[in-house]
């Protein structure tokens, strides 16, 4: 059967609704988080390396510039997480109608802004190649990995909120616990899988001949290769941090 649906539309010529903008910014926030993983891994690894490293991170976090960078990454993560939950609800048949889409987009923005504000954003600003064998397989992996990452983020949030004055020894002891290590490793694997499918989707949607001309395939190949290399480095780096404590 011939598929007459339009593909690779030039979005600059279309008057997009609010729901479309929230979907696009969901992907943009994913790119920001993808790049920010390196910074967060370095902070995580340094804080667990020794008491001196832990104190170094605490000292760095007093810098307005470092605060702003970390806030930016966490803000992107907060938006990506909220927008991801909206997608999970839509997959369940909640809010997927044309009439409900604008309300869902507004709720996504409102909840994201609240989380960003609660993360201390206002003070900081004023101070300074497909992973799976099929589309269904990728869809399942992306949704399952999203749920695992959400649970891990909630776990870390609980730790930080319940222990605001945590010292190095307590922080290190937490991650020497076998269950926490396994949970962290599963979250790391989920992060890599989720990030790869997301970046692959962005590449196939936007790095197209319609947008970039005849060189699109070569550019997309290089982009995907760099993403794979980065994710491999992130995975090895994260495992090395967890098992060197």
Secondary structure, DSSP 8 states (H G I E B T S, - for coil): -------S--GGGS---HHHHHHHHHHHHHHHHHHHHHHHHHHHHHHHH-HHHHHHHHHHTTSHHHHHHHHHHHHHHHHHHHHHHHHHHHHTTSS-SHHHHHHHHHHHHHHHHHHHHHTTHHHHHHH---SSSSHHHHHHHHHHHHHHHHHHHHHHHHHHHH-TT--HHHHHHHHHSHHHHHHHHHHHHHHHHHHHHHHHHHHHHHSSHHHHGGGHHHHHHHHHHHHHHHHHHHHHHHHHHHT--
